[in-house]
Structures are given as structure tokens and as C-alpha cells.
């Protein structure tokens, strides 16, 4: 089953509220959040031998990548569309 079938209601709701592209990005953000939750739960059971109390290194790397992806997607969702500002929108710059 494709993601369009599995998440049909979510896609319809977000696309109606935000437009097609931003709606799909919002659903993508939800998918990544779901993956982060599962990785976090797995990290509880896969503890690092070198760093007590921390997840295994591969779990830490997956969590970092998913968190980075969420940040990038969020910056696109927060940016004003070019049609509203009259120029292209760039993601916010971090200091």
C-alpha cells in the first residue's frame, strides 16, 4: 500500500489547510516524527557499551539525521511563499 493510500486523510486535511506542497511536507514531518519515536524506543533497549545511559552509536546517528531532516522541513514550512513576499524565500540562517 502506498503512502498516499495509507495517509489519505492526513494528506487531504493538510493539503486543504496549507496547499499541496506544504501539506505533503507537513505529512512528511509527521512520518519523520513517528520514526523518531520508534528509534527512541529502540534506543532504550540498545544501550552504548562505551557511553553508559546513551543509545548505541548507530541509534544516535539515526536520531541526529531524522532530527536534522525535521529541522529542514520545518524551515520550509515556516518560510513565506515567494508569491506572498514577491521574492524567493530562503530558510532561516543559524548564527
LOKEGU-334738 format. One record per atom (N, C-alpha, C, O, CB): atom name; residue in three letters; x, y, z. Coordinates in nm, 3 decimals, always signed. Glycine has a CB too. Layout:
BEGIN
CA ALA X Y Z
...
***
This chain:
BEGIN
N UNK +0.084 -0.117 +0.000
CA UNK +0.000 +0.000 +0.000
C UNK +0.090 +0.125 +0.000
O UNK +0.187 +0.131 +0.075
CB UNK -0.096 -0.001 +0.122
N UNK +0.057 +0.221 -0.083
CA UNK +0.140 +0.342 -0.093
C UNK +0.109 +0.440 +0.019
O UNK +0.005 +0.432 +0.084
CB UNK +0.120 +0.409 -0.230
N UNK +0.200 +0.532 +0.040
CA UNK +0.184 +0.633 +0.144
C UNK +0.061 +0.720 +0.115
O UNK -0.004 +0.769 +0.207
CB UNK +0.310 +0.722 +0.155
N UNK +0.029 +0.737 -0.013
CA UNK -0.087 +0.818 -0.049
C UNK -0.217 +0.751 -0.008
O UNK -0.316 +0.819 +0.023
CB UNK -0.087 +0.844 -0.200
N UNK -0.218 +0.619 -0.006
CA UNK -0.336 +0.545 +0.040
C UNK -0.339 +0.536 +0.192
O UNK -0.443 +0.555 +0.254
CB UNK -0.338 +0.404 -0.022
N UNK -0.222 +0.505 +0.250
CA UNK -0.214 +0.489 +0.396
C UNK -0.246 +0.618 +0.471
O UNK -0.311 +0.614 +0.576
CB UNK -0.075 +0.442 +0.435
N UNK -0.202 +0.729 +0.419
CA UNK -0.219 +0.857 +0.489
C UNK -0.312 +0.952 +0.413
O UNK -0.295 +1.074 +0.416
CB UNK -0.083 +0.924 +0.508
N UNK -0.409 +0.893 +0.345
CA UNK -0.501 +0.970 +0.261
C UNK -0.572 +1.081 +0.337
O UNK -0.578 +1.195 +0.290
CB UNK -0.603 +0.877 +0.199
N UNK -0.625 +1.049 +0.454
CA UNK -0.699 +1.151 +0.531
C UNK -0.608 +1.264 +0.577
O UNK -0.645 +1.381 +0.569
CB UNK -0.766 +1.086 +0.652
N UNK -0.490 +1.229 +0.625
CA UNK -0.394 +1.331 +0.668
C UNK -0.355 +1.421 +0.551
O UNK -0.352 +1.543 +0.564
CB UNK -0.269 +1.266 +0.730
N UNK -0.324 +1.358 +0.438
CA UNK -0.285 +1.434 +0.320
C UNK -0.396 +1.530 +0.278
O UNK -0.370 +1.647 +0.250
CB UNK -0.250 +1.340 +0.204
N UNK -0.518 +1.482 +0.273
CA UNK -0.630 +1.567 +0.234
C UNK -0.646 +1.685 +0.330
O UNK -0.666 +1.799 +0.287
CB UNK -0.760 +1.487 +0.229
N UNK -0.637 +1.657 +0.459
CA UNK -0.655 +1.763 +0.559
C UNK -0.546 +1.868 +0.548
O UNK -0.575 +1.988 +0.542
CB UNK -0.657 +1.703 +0.700
N UNK -0.419 +1.824 +0.546
CA UNK -0.309 +1.920 +0.541
C UNK -0.301 +1.992 +0.407
O UNK -0.271 +2.112 +0.403
CB UNK -0.177 +1.848 +0.568
N UNK -0.329 +1.922 +0.297
CA UNK -0.326 +1.987 +0.166
C UNK -0.436 +2.093 +0.156
O UNK -0.417 +2.197 +0.094
CB UNK -0.342 +1.884 +0.053
N UNK -0.550 +2.067 +0.216
CA UNK -0.658 +2.165 +0.218
C UNK -0.618 +2.288 +0.299
O UNK -0.645 +2.401 +0.259
CB UNK -0.786 +2.103 +0.275
N UNK -0.554 +2.266 +0.414
CA UNK -0.516 +2.377 +0.502
C UNK -0.396 +2.456 +0.450
O UNK -0.393 +2.578 +0.464
CB UNK -0.485 +2.325 +0.641
N UNK -0.298 +2.387 +0.390
CA UNK -0.170 +2.452 +0.359
C UNK -0.135 +2.456 +0.212
O UNK -0.035 +2.518 +0.175
CB UNK -0.063 +2.383 +0.432
N UNK -0.212 +2.392 +0.129
CA UNK -0.174 +2.378 -0.011
C UNK -0.106 +2.244 -0.032
O UNK -0.065 +2.177 +0.063
CB UNK -0.082 +2.493 -0.055
N UNK -0.095 +2.206 -0.158
CA UNK -0.043 +2.072 -0.191
C UNK +0.098 +2.048 -0.139
O UNK +0.123 +1.951 -0.067
CB UNK -0.046 +2.051 -0.340
N UNK +0.192 +2.137 -0.174
CA UNK +0.332 +2.113 -0.139
C UNK +0.354 +2.118 +0.012
O UNK +0.414 +2.027 +0.069
CB UNK +0.423 +2.216 -0.207
N UNK +0.306 +2.222 +0.075
CA UNK +0.325 +2.235 +0.220
C UNK +0.248 +2.128 +0.296
O UNK +0.294 +2.081 +0.400
CB UNK +0.282 +2.373 +0.267
N UNK +0.133 +2.090 +0.247
CA UNK +0.056 +1.983 +0.310
C UNK +0.132 +1.852 +0.309
O UNK +0.134 +1.778 +0.408
CB UNK -0.077 +1.965 +0.241
N UNK +0.195 +1.823 +0.197
CA UNK +0.274 +1.699 +0.186
C UNK +0.397 +1.706 +0.276
O UNK +0.437 +1.606 +0.336
CB UNK +0.316 +1.674 +0.040
N UNK +0.458 +1.824 +0.285
CA UNK +0.570 +1.839 +0.376
C UNK +0.527 +1.820 +0.521
O UNK +0.601 +1.763 +0.601
CB UNK +0.636 +1.976 +0.359
N UNK +0.407 +1.867 +0.555
CA UNK +0.357 +1.850 +0.692
C UNK +0.336 +1.703 +0.724
O UNK +0.366 +1.658 +0.834
CB UNK +0.226 +1.929 +0.712
N UNK +0.284 +1.627 +0.628
CA UNK +0.265 +1.483 +0.649
C UNK +0.401 +1.414 +0.657
O UNK +0.419 +1.320 +0.735
CB UNK +0.179 +1.421 +0.535
N UNK +0.496 +1.460 +0.577
CA UNK +0.633 +1.407 +0.583
C UNK +0.692 +1.430 +0.722
O UNK +0.758 +1.342 +0.777
CB UNK +0.723 +1.472 +0.476
N UNK +0.669 +1.547 +0.776
CA UNK +0.716 +1.579 +0.911
C UNK +0.655 +1.483 +1.013
O UNK +0.723 +1.438 +1.105
CB UNK +0.683 +1.725 +0.947
N UNK +0.527 +1.453 +0.997
CA UNK +0.462 +1.356 +1.086
C UNK +0.525 +1.217 +1.074
O UNK +0.544 +1.148 +1.174
CB UNK +0.312 +1.348 +1.055
N UNK +0.557 +1.176 +0.951
CA UNK +0.622 +1.046 +0.929
C UNK +0.758 +1.040 +0.998
O UNK +0.792 +0.940 +1.061
CB UNK +0.638 +1.018 +0.778
N UNK +0.834 +1.147 +0.985
CA UNK +0.965 +1.152 +1.048
C UNK +0.952 +1.150 +1.200
O UNK +1.031 +1.086 +1.269
CB UNK +1.043 +1.277 +1.003
N UNK +0.852 +1.221 +1.252
CA UNK +0.829 +1.221 +1.396
C UNK +0.795 +1.080 +1.444
O UNK +0.844 +1.036 +1.548
CB UNK +0.716 +1.318 +1.432
N UNK +0.712 +1.008 +1.369
CA UNK +0.680 +0.869 +1.403
C UNK +0.807 +0.783 +1.405
O UNK +0.825 +0.701 +1.495
CB UNK +0.579 +0.811 +1.304
N UNK +0.894 +0.803 +1.307
CA UNK +1.019 +0.727 +1.301
C UNK +1.109 +0.761 +1.420
O UNK +1.174 +0.673 +1.476
CB UNK +1.094 +0.755 +1.169
N UNK +1.112 +0.888 +1.459
CA UNK +1.192 +0.928 +1.575
C UNK +1.143 +0.862 +1.703
O UNK +1.223 +0.822 +1.787
CB UNK +1.190 +1.080 +1.592
N UNK +1.014 +0.850 +1.717
CA UNK +0.956 +0.785 +1.835
C UNK +1.000 +0.638 +1.839
O UNK +1.040 +0.588 +1.944
CB UNK +0.801 +0.795 +1.834
N UNK +0.991 +0.570 +1.725
CA UNK +1.030 +0.429 +1.721
C UNK +1.179 +0.411 +1.747
O UNK +1.219 +0.319 +1.819
CB UNK +0.995 +0.369 +1.585
N UNK +1.261 +0.499 +1.690
CA UNK +1.406 +0.491 +1.714
C UNK +1.436 +0.519 +1.860
O UNK +1.522 +0.454 +1.920
CB UNK +1.482 +0.592 +1.623
N UNK +1.365 +0.614 +1.919
CA UNK +1.384 +0.645 +2.061
C UNK +1.351 +0.527 +2.150
O UNK +1.423 +0.497 +2.246
CB UNK +1.299 +0.764 +2.100
N UNK +1.241 +0.458 +2.117
CA UNK +1.204 +0.340 +2.194
C UNK +1.310 +0.231 +2.179
O UNK +1.343 +0.163 +2.276
CB UNK +1.066 +0.287 +2.150
N UNK +1.361 +0.215 +2.059
CA UNK +1.465 +0.115 +2.035
C UNK +1.593 +0.151 +2.111
O UNK +1.663 +0.064 +2.162
CB UNK +1.494 +0.102 +1.884
N UNK +1.622 +0.281 +2.117
CA UNK +1.741 +0.329 +2.186
C UNK +1.741 +0.298 +2.334
O UNK +1.848 +0.289 +2.396
CB UNK +1.756 +0.475 +2.166
N UNK +1.623 +0.282 +2.393
CA UNK +1.614 +0.247 +2.535
C UNK +1.673 +0.108 +2.558
O UNK +1.735 +0.082 +2.662
CB UNK +1.466 +0.253 +2.584
N UNK +1.653 +0.019 +2.462
CA UNK +1.699 -0.119 +2.478
C UNK +1.838 -0.143 +2.420
O UNK +1.904 -0.239 +2.459
CB UNK +1.602 -0.212 +2.414
N UNK +1.882 -0.061 +2.329
CA UNK +2.015 -0.076 +2.269
C UNK +2.108 +0.030 +2.327
O UNK +2.128 +0.136 +2.267
CB UNK +2.008 -0.064 +2.113
N UNK +2.163 +0.003 +2.441
CA UNK +2.249 +0.098 +2.510
C UNK +2.393 +0.085 +2.462
O UNK +2.438 -0.024 +2.427
CB UNK +2.242 +0.077 +2.661
N UNK +2.463 +0.196 +2.462
CA UNK +2.603 +0.200 +2.423
C UNK +2.688 +0.138 +2.533
O UNK +2.665 +0.160 +2.652
CB UNK +2.648 +0.345 +2.394
N UNK +2.786 +0.060 +2.494
CA UNK +2.878 -0.001 +2.589
C UNK +2.977 +0.105 +2.638
O UNK +3.018 +0.103 +2.754
CB UNK +2.953 -0.121 +2.525
N UNK +3.016 +0.195 +2.550
CA UNK +3.115 +0.298 +2.583
C UNK +3.056 +0.416 +2.659
O UNK +3.123 +0.475 +2.744
CB UNK +3.181 +0.347 +2.458
N UNK +2.932 +0.451 +2.628
CA UNK +2.867 +0.566 +2.691
C UNK +2.744 +0.517 +2.767
O UNK +2.635 +0.508 +2.711
CB UNK +2.828 +0.673 +2.585
N UNK +2.763 +0.487 +2.891
CA UNK +2.654 +0.433 +2.970
C UNK +2.538 +0.533 +2.977
O UNK +2.558 +0.653 +2.994
CB UNK +2.702 +0.397 +3.112
N UNK +2.417 +0.481 +2.962
CA UNK +2.298 +0.565 +2.967
C UNK +2.261 +0.631 +2.835
O UNK +2.161 +0.702 +2.827
CB UNK +2.316 +0.669 +3.070
N UNK +2.342 +0.607 +2.731
CA UNK +2.313 +0.663 +2.599
C UNK +2.283 +0.549 +2.503
O UNK +2.330 +0.437 +2.521
CB UNK +2.432 +0.748 +2.547
N UNK +2.203 +0.578 +2.400
CA UNK +2.176 +0.475 +2.299
C UNK +2.303 +0.438 +2.223
O UNK +2.402 +0.512 +2.224
CB UNK +2.068 +0.523 +2.201
N UNK +2.299 +0.324 +2.156
CA UNK +2.412 +0.281 +2.073
C UNK +2.442 +0.388 +1.969
O UNK +2.354 +0.466 +1.933
CB UNK +2.382 +0.144 +2.005
N UNK +2.564 +0.391 +1.919
CA UNK +2.608 +0.495 +1.827
C UNK +2.522 +0.501 +1.701
O UNK +2.490 +0.610 +1.654
CB UNK +2.753 +0.474 +1.790
N UNK +2.483 +0.386 +1.645
CA UNK +2.402 +0.390 +1.524
C UNK +2.265 +0.453 +1.553
O UNK +2.211 +0.524 +1.468
CB UNK +2.384 +0.248 +1.467
N UNK +2.210 +0.428 +1.669
CA UNK +2.082 +0.488 +1.708
C UNK +2.099 +0.640 +1.723
O UNK +2.011 +0.716 +1.683
CB UNK +2.028 +0.425 +1.840
N UNK +2.210 +0.682 +1.779
CA UNK +2.237 +0.826 +1.793
C UNK +2.249 +0.892 +1.655
O UNK +2.200 +1.003 +1.635
CB UNK +2.367 +0.849 +1.875
N UNK +2.313 +0.824 +1.561
CA UNK +2.330 +0.880 +1.426
C UNK +2.197 +0.887 +1.352
O UNK +2.170 +0.985 +1.283
CB UNK +2.430 +0.794 +1.346
N UNK +2.113 +0.785 +1.367
CA UNK +1.981 +0.786 +1.303
C UNK +1.897 +0.898 +1.362
O UNK +1.829 +0.970 +1.289
CB UNK +1.911 +0.650 +1.320
N UNK +1.900 +0.911 +1.494
CA UNK +1.823 +1.017 +1.560
C UNK +1.868 +1.154 +1.513
O UNK +1.785 +1.241 +1.488
CB UNK +1.838 +1.006 +1.712
N UNK +1.999 +1.175 +1.500
CA UNK +2.052 +1.304 +1.454
C UNK +2.006 +1.333 +1.311
O UNK +1.965 +1.445 +1.281
CB UNK +2.206 +1.305 +1.461
N UNK +2.013 +1.234 +1.224
CA UNK +1.972 +1.253 +1.084
C UNK +1.824 +1.287 +1.074
O UNK +1.785 +1.376 +0.998
CB UNK +2.003 +1.129 +1.002
N UNK +1.741 +1.216 +1.149
CA UNK +1.597 +1.243 +1.147
C UNK +1.565 +1.380 +1.204
O UNK +1.479 +1.451 +1.152
CB UNK +1.522 +1.135 +1.225
N UNK +1.634 +1.418 +1.310
CA UNK +1.614 +1.549 +1.370
C UNK +1.656 +1.659 +1.273
O UNK +1.588 +1.762 +1.262
CB UNK +1.692 +1.561 +1.502
N UNK +1.767 +1.640 +1.203
CA UNK +1.812 +1.737 +1.104
C UNK +1.711 +1.750 +0.990
O UNK +1.681 +1.860 +0.945
CB UNK +1.950 +1.696 +1.047
N UNK +1.657 +1.637 +0.945
CA UNK +1.557 +1.639 +0.838
C UNK +1.433 +1.715 +0.883
O UNK +1.376 +1.792 +0.805
CB UNK +1.520 +1.496 +0.796
N UNK +1.390 +1.693 +1.007
CA UNK +1.275 +1.765 +1.059
C UNK +1.300 +1.915 +1.061
O UNK +1.212 +1.994 +1.027
CB UNK +1.240 +1.717 +1.200
N UNK +1.420 +1.954 +1.100
CA UNK +1.454 +2.097 +1.106
C UNK +1.449 +2.160 +0.967
O UNK +1.398 +2.271 +0.950
CB UNK +1.594 +2.117 +1.167
N UNK +1.502 +2.090 +0.867
CA UNK +1.499 +2.141 +0.731
C UNK +1.357 +2.154 +0.678
O UNK +1.322 +2.255 +0.617
CB UNK +1.581 +2.051 +0.639
N UNK +1.276 +2.054 +0.701
CA UNK +1.137 +2.058 +0.655
C UNK +1.060 +2.167 +0.727
O UNK +0.981 +2.239 +0.666
CB UNK +1.069 +1.922 +0.677
N UNK +1.083 +2.180 +0.856
CA UNK +1.016 +2.286 +0.933
C UNK +1.051 +2.424 +0.881
O UNK +0.964 +2.512 +0.876
CB UNK +1.053 +2.276 +1.081
N UNK +1.177 +2.444 +0.841
CA UNK +1.217 +2.575 +0.791
C UNK +1.143 +2.608 +0.661
O UNK +1.111 +2.724 +0.636
CB UNK +1.368 +2.580 +0.768
N UNK +1.117 +2.508 +0.578
CA UNK +1.042 +2.531 +0.455
C UNK +0.897 +2.564 +0.487
O UNK +0.838 +2.653 +0.427
CB UNK +1.051 +2.408 +0.361
N UNK +0.840 +2.492 +0.582
CA UNK +0.700 +2.517 +0.618
C UNK +0.681 +2.654 +0.682
O UNK +0.577 +2.717 +0.664
CB UNK +0.651 +2.408 +0.714
N UNK +0.782 +2.702 +0.756
CA UNK +0.772 +2.831 +0.823
C UNK +0.799 +2.948 +0.730
O UNK +0.754 +3.059 +0.756
CB UNK +0.867 +2.835 +0.938
N UNK +0.873 +2.924 +0.621
CA UNK +0.907 +3.032 +0.527
C UNK +0.782 +3.076 +0.452
O UNK +0.694 +2.995 +0.422
CB UNK +1.017 +2.985 +0.428
N UNK +0.774 +3.206 +0.423
CA UNK +0.662 +3.258 +0.346
C UNK +0.682 +3.222 +0.200
O UNK +0.794 +3.230 +0.150
CB UNK +0.647 +3.412 +0.365
N UNK +0.575 +3.184 +0.131
CA UNK +0.587 +3.153 -0.012
C UNK +0.633 +3.275 -0.090
O UNK +0.606 +3.388 -0.050
CB UNK +0.454 +3.102 -0.067
N UNK +0.702 +3.254 -0.201
CA UNK +0.754 +3.363 -0.284
C UNK +0.642 +3.453 -0.333
O UNK +0.663 +3.573 -0.350
CB UNK +0.832 +3.306 -0.402
N UNK +0.524 +3.399 -0.357
CA UNK +0.413 +3.480 -0.406
C UNK +0.365 +3.581 -0.303
O UNK +0.313 +3.686 -0.339
CB UNK +0.297 +3.391 -0.448
N UNK +0.382 +3.552 -0.175
CA UNK +0.341 +3.644 -0.070
C UNK +0.441 +3.757 -0.052
O UNK +0.402 +3.870 -0.026
CB UNK +0.322 +3.570 +0.061
N UNK +0.570 +3.727 -0.065
CA UNK +0.673 +3.826 -0.037
C UNK +0.722 +3.896 -0.162
O UNK +0.783 +4.003 -0.153
CB UNK +0.789 +3.761 +0.033
N UNK +0.698 +3.837 -0.278
CA UNK +0.745 +3.896 -0.402
C UNK +0.887 +3.854 -0.437
O UNK +0.936 +3.888 -0.545
CB UNK +0.738 +4.044 -0.392
N UNK +0.953 +3.782 -0.349
CA UNK +1.088 +3.730 -0.375
C UNK +1.093 +3.584 -0.332
O UNK +1.001 +3.533 -0.269
CB UNK +1.196 +3.813 -0.300
N UNK +1.201 +3.520 -0.366
CA UNK +1.215 +3.381 -0.321
C UNK +1.244 +3.380 -0.172
O UNK +1.313 +3.467 -0.119
CB UNK +1.327 +3.308 -0.399
N UNK +1.190 +3.280 -0.105
CA UNK +1.213 +3.270 +0.039
C UNK +1.328 +3.177 +0.068
O UNK +1.340 +3.070 +0.008
CB UNK +1.087 +3.221 +0.112
N UNK +1.413 +3.218 +0.157
CA UNK +1.528 +3.138 +0.195
C UNK +1.507 +3.090 +0.337
O UNK +1.444 +3.159 +0.417
CB UNK +1.662 +3.218 +0.183
N UNK +1.558 +2.971 +0.370
CA UNK +1.544 +2.921 +0.507
C UNK +1.620 +3.012 +0.604
O UNK +1.718 +3.077 +0.567
CB UNK +1.595 +2.776 +0.518
N UNK +1.574 +3.015 +0.729
CA UNK +1.643 +3.099 +0.826
C UNK +1.786 +3.055 +0.848
O UNK +1.815 +2.935 +0.849
CB UNK +1.569 +3.098 +0.957
N UNK +1.875 +3.149 +0.864
CA UNK +2.016 +3.121 +0.887
C UNK +2.043 +3.110 +1.035
O UNK +1.995 +3.192 +1.114
CB UNK +2.105 +3.229 +0.824
N UNK +2.118 +3.010 +1.074
CA UNK +2.154 +2.998 +1.215
C UNK +2.287 +3.069 +1.238
O UNK +2.374 +3.068 +1.151
CB UNK +2.163 +2.848 +1.257
N UNK +2.303 +3.130 +1.354
CA UNK +2.426 +3.207 +1.382
C UNK +2.547 +3.119 +1.399
O UNK +2.657 +3.169 +1.423
CB UNK +2.409 +3.291 +1.505
***
